[in-house]
């Protein structure tokens, strides 16, 4: 926020910021018994997407950068799996998750393009 770094100008960074906010908003709608399980896991994964993009973008080595982007992309997949489980447990209906689905696909594709 205070350090002016190049990753903040990337379109993927803005998409990840939106993804993080949406994950936090949706996690508040989960039942109280998921507070220390599913809620924390999806929030940690959302932060991991953002933090690994940020840290990776500061690496000089292309190999190192790509490794951080791979971890970031893996966390996108993790978020998807958590929401799939939440749907399986009837915490959400699939049609309630259209925005997060779009953001997950967008972030996954953008991160994949940075890795390949």
N, C-alpha and C positions, 0 to 999 in steps of 0.2 A: 504494500500500500504506500509506503513512504519511499522505497527505493525504486527509481525509474529504470526498469529492466525491459528488454525487448519482448519478452514473452507476453507482456501485458498488452501489446499491440496486435497480437495474433487473434484471428477469428476463433480459433479453437479455445483460446483462453476465455473469451466472452461466452462461448457455448458451455464451457465447464463451469463458469460462475453461475449461469442460469441453472445448470443441472444440479449444482450444490444447493442452491436455494430451493429448488423444487423437491429434492430429496428431504431436506429438513422440514419443509411444509407438509409433505405427505407422511413423514415419520410421526408427526404430532397426532395423526389420525389413527394410529395403531392403538390397540388395547393396552391398558396399563401393565398387564402381565408381560408385555414384550419390551418394556422400558429398558431392561438390562440385557436384552438379548438382541432381538431383531432391530430395534431402534438404534442401539449403539453400533451394531455391525454395519447397517446401511450408512450411517453418518460417518463412521471411520472410513468406509470405502469411498464415499463422496469426497472427503478431505484428501484421501490418498490420490485420487485422480488429479485434483488441483495441485497438491504439494509436489507430486512427482513431475508434473509438467513444469512447474516453476523451478525445481531443483535441476532437472535435466537440462533446461534451457541455459543454465549457467555453466555447463560442462564444456570444456574446450574440445574434447575428443568426441568425434561423431559416434563412435561405438558406445561410449558412456551415455551420451544424450539419448541414443536410441534405446538403450537398456531402461532408462528412466521412463521413456515414453511407453515402452512395453509394459512396465509395471502399472503405469497410469491406465493404459488400455485394459489390462487385466482387472483393475478395480471397477471399470465400467461394466465388465462382464459379471463381476461379483454383485454389483447393484442390481443388474438384471435378474440374477438368480434369486436374490432376496425378494424382489417384487413378485417373481414367479411363485415363490413359496407363500408369500402373503396372499396371492390370489388363490392358490391351492387351499389355504386355510380359511378362505372366505372373509379375509379382512378387507379386501377390495374386490370390486368387479373390474374386469379388464377394461371396460369402457371408461372407467374413472382414471385410467392411467395413460390416456392418449398423449398428453403433453410430455410426460416422463419418457414414454416409449420413443417419441420423436427425438428428444434430447439425447437419449442413450444411443440411438442409431447414428445421430449426427456426430456425437463425440467419438464413438467407436470408429466411424469412417475417417474422420479428420485425423485422429491419432494414428490410424493405420497408414494413412498417406504420409505421415511424418516418419514412419518406421521403414516403409518400403523404398 
